[in-house]
């Protein structure tokens, strides 16, 4: 037969024991939470430090890139300035040499003119003077052609505002000459297929 007087004491002991276990469990859970918070705080701090470090690294890289681009720009600007000066000098030299070549080719024609003028003083034969002037004209004409200068054929051509420069209009002597060039006041010339001087013409009306 069980002693009923002992049961409350045993239950009380069991209750105390359970409470002790619960308190221990709660304590462990509290400690665990504290550890988790501590670990989390450490990790957060570590992440913040890493982020800060990464930001500093990014700023450093960006600053280095800016300096690099600035140096490249300065070098490129200097190179372009040198190129501009060089091409300008080459252009001036080219113009000078081209002019020198033209003038050099004109000198023999000047020599012929001087000879013709001298012969005009010493001779009364007009034929010799005419022959000398014809020689100079032909030589000069050949020089212009060899340099790419060609006369624009305008006489009796249909008037074209892209090619001709009208000076005046006169009545056309024939119906078929209306709107055509009847006289050339000043010759026009092409230089390598580009007009360098427009012919001044009279048009039939």
C-alpha positions as CSV (number, residue, x, y, z in Angstrom):
1,X,0.0,0.0,0.0
2,X,1.4,3.4,-1.1
3,X,2.1,6.0,1.5
4,X,-0.1,8.9,0.4
5,X,1.7,11.4,2.7
6,X,4.9,10.9,0.7
7,X,3.3,11.7,-2.7
8,X,3.1,15.5,-2.3
9,X,6.7,15.6,-1.3
10,X,7.8,13.6,-4.3
11,X,5.6,15.7,-6.6
12,X,7.1,18.8,-5.0
13,X,10.6,17.5,-5.6
14,X,9.7,16.5,-9.2
15,X,8.3,20.1,-9.7
16,X,11.5,21.6,-8.4
17,X,13.6,19.3,-10.5
18,X,11.5,20.2,-13.6
19,X,11.7,23.9,-12.8
20,X,15.5,23.5,-12.5
21,X,15.7,21.9,-15.9
22,X,13.5,24.6,-17.4
23,X,15.6,27.3,-15.8
24,X,18.7,25.6,-17.1
25,X,17.2,25.3,-20.6
26,X,16.1,29.0,-20.5
27,X,19.6,30.0,-19.4
28,X,21.1,28.0,-22.2
29,X,18.7,29.5,-24.8
30,X,19.5,33.0,-23.4
31,X,23.2,32.3,-23.7
32,X,22.7,30.9,-27.2
33,X,20.8,34.0,-28.2
34,X,23.5,36.2,-26.7
35,X,26.1,34.2,-28.7
36,X,24.1,34.6,-31.9
37,X,23.7,38.3,-31.3
38,X,27.4,38.6,-30.6
39,X,28.3,36.6,-33.7
40,X,25.9,38.6,-35.8
41,X,27.3,41.9,-34.4
42,X,30.9,40.6,-35.2
43,X,29.8,39.6,-38.7
44,X,28.1,43.0,-39.3
45,X,31.2,44.8,-38.1
46,X,33.3,42.6,-40.4
47,X,31.0,43.3,-43.3
48,X,31.1,47.0,-42.6
49,X,34.8,47.0,-42.5
50,X,35.0,45.0,-45.8
51,X,32.5,47.4,-47.4
52,X,34.5,50.4,-46.2
53,X,37.7,48.7,-47.5
54,X,36.0,48.0,-50.8
55,X,34.8,51.5,-51.1
56,X,38.2,52.9,-50.4
57,X,39.7,50.5,-53.0
58,X,37.0,51.6,-55.6
59,X,37.8,55.2,-54.8
60,X,41.5,54.6,-55.3
61,X,40.9,52.7,-58.6
62,X,38.6,55.5,-59.8
63,X,41.2,58.2,-58.9
64,X,43.9,56.3,-60.7
65,X,41.7,55.9,-63.7
66,X,41.0,59.6,-63.8
67,X,44.7,60.4,-63.6
68,X,45.4,57.9,-66.4
69,X,42.7,59.4,-68.6
70,X,44.0,62.9,-67.9
71,X,47.6,61.9,-68.9
72,X,46.2,60.2,-72.0
73,X,44.3,63.4,-72.9
74,X,47.3,65.6,-72.4
75,X,49.5,63.3,-74.5
76,X,46.8,63.1,-77.2
77,X,46.4,66.9,-77.2
78,X,50.1,67.4,-77.5
79,X,50.3,64.8,-80.4
80,X,47.4,66.5,-82.2
81,X,49.0,70.0,-81.8
82,X,52.3,68.6,-83.2
83,X,50.4,66.9,-86.1
84,X,48.6,70.2,-86.9
85,X,51.8,72.2,-86.9
86,X,53.5,69.6,-89.0
87,X,50.7,69.4,-91.6
88,X,50.5,73.2,-91.7
89,X,54.3,73.4,-92.4
90,X,54.0,70.7,-95.0
91,X,51.2,72.6,-96.7
92,X,53.1,75.8,-96.8
93,X,56.2,74.0,-98.1
94,X,54.0,72.3,-100.8
95,X,52.6,75.6,-101.9
96,X,56.0,77.2,-102.0
97,X,57.5,74.3,-104.0
98,X,54.5,74.2,-106.4
99,X,54.9,78.0,-107.0
100,X,58.6,77.5,-107.5
101,X,58.0,74.8,-110.2
102,X,55.4,77.0,-112.0
103,X,57.8,80.0,-112.0
104,X,60.7,77.9,-113.1
105,X,58.7,76.7,-116.1
106,X,57.7,80.3,-116.9
107,X,61.3,81.5,-117.1
108,X,62.0,80.1,-120.6
109,X,58.9,82.0,-121.8
110,X,60.3,85.2,-120.2
111,X,63.5,84.6,-122.0
112,X,61.7,84.3,-125.3
113,X,59.8,87.6,-124.6
114,X,63.0,89.4,-123.9
115,X,64.6,88.1,-127.2
116,X,61.5,89.1,-129.1
117,X,61.6,92.6,-127.6
118,X,65.3,92.9,-128.5
119,X,64.6,91.8,-132.1
120,X,61.9,94.4,-132.4
121,X,64.5,97.1,-131.7
122,X,67.0,95.7,-134.2
123,X,64.8,94.7,-137.1
124,X,62.1,96.3,-139.3
125,X,60.9,92.9,-140.6
126,X,57.4,92.5,-139.1
127,X,57.3,88.8,-140.1
128,X,60.2,87.9,-137.8
129,X,58.5,89.7,-134.9
130,X,55.2,87.9,-135.6
131,X,57.0,84.5,-135.8
132,X,58.7,85.2,-132.5
133,X,55.5,86.2,-130.8
134,X,53.8,83.1,-132.3
135,X,56.6,80.9,-130.9
136,X,56.1,82.4,-127.4
137,X,52.4,82.0,-127.5
138,X,52.6,78.3,-128.6
139,X,55.2,77.6,-125.9
140,X,53.0,79.2,-123.2
141,X,49.9,77.5,-124.5
142,X,51.7,74.1,-124.3
143,X,52.9,74.9,-120.8
144,X,49.4,75.6,-119.6
145,X,48.1,72.4,-121.2
146,X,50.8,70.3,-119.5
147,X,49.9,71.9,-116.2
148,X,46.2,70.8,-116.6
149,X,44.9,74.2,-117.7
150,X,42.5,73.8,-120.7
151,X,40.5,76.5,-122.5
152,X,36.7,76.3,-122.2
153,X,35.2,75.9,-125.7
154,X,32.3,78.5,-125.5
155,X,31.8,79.9,-129.0
156,X,28.4,79.0,-130.5
157,X,27.7,76.7,-127.6
158,X,24.3,76.8,-125.9
159,X,24.4,79.3,-123.0
160,X,24.8,77.5,-119.6
161,X,24.8,79.4,-116.3
162,X,27.0,76.7,-114.8
163,X,29.7,77.3,-117.3
164,X,29.3,80.8,-118.8
165,X,29.1,84.3,-117.4
166,X,26.8,86.5,-119.6
167,X,28.0,90.0,-120.2
168,X,25.2,91.2,-122.5
169,X,22.7,90.1,-125.1
170,X,22.5,91.0,-128.8
171,X,20.0,90.1,-131.5
172,X,20.8,86.7,-133.0
173,X,21.7,86.9,-136.7
174,X,19.9,83.6,-137.2
175,X,17.1,81.8,-135.4
176,X,19.3,78.8,-134.6
177,X,21.8,81.1,-132.8
178,X,19.2,82.2,-130.2
179,X,20.3,81.4,-126.7
180,X,23.8,80.6,-127.9
181,X,27.2,82.2,-127.3
182,X,27.9,84.7,-130.2
183,X,31.1,86.2,-128.8
184,X,33.7,85.5,-126.1
185,X,34.9,88.7,-124.4
186,X,37.2,86.9,-122.0
187,X,38.3,83.2,-122.3
188,X,37.5,80.8,-119.5
189,X,39.7,77.9,-118.3
190,X,39.5,74.5,-116.6
191,X,42.1,73.3,-114.2
192,X,41.9,69.5,-114.0
193,X,38.2,69.6,-115.0
194,X,37.4,72.3,-112.5
195,X,36.6,75.8,-113.7
196,X,39.1,78.3,-112.5
197,X,37.8,81.2,-114.6
198,X,34.4,81.5,-116.2
199,X,34.3,82.7,-119.8
200,X,32.6,86.1,-120.2
201,X,30.2,85.8,-123.2
202,X,27.7,87.6,-125.4
203,X,24.4,85.8,-125.9
204,X,22.1,85.8,-128.9
205,X,18.6,87.0,-128.2
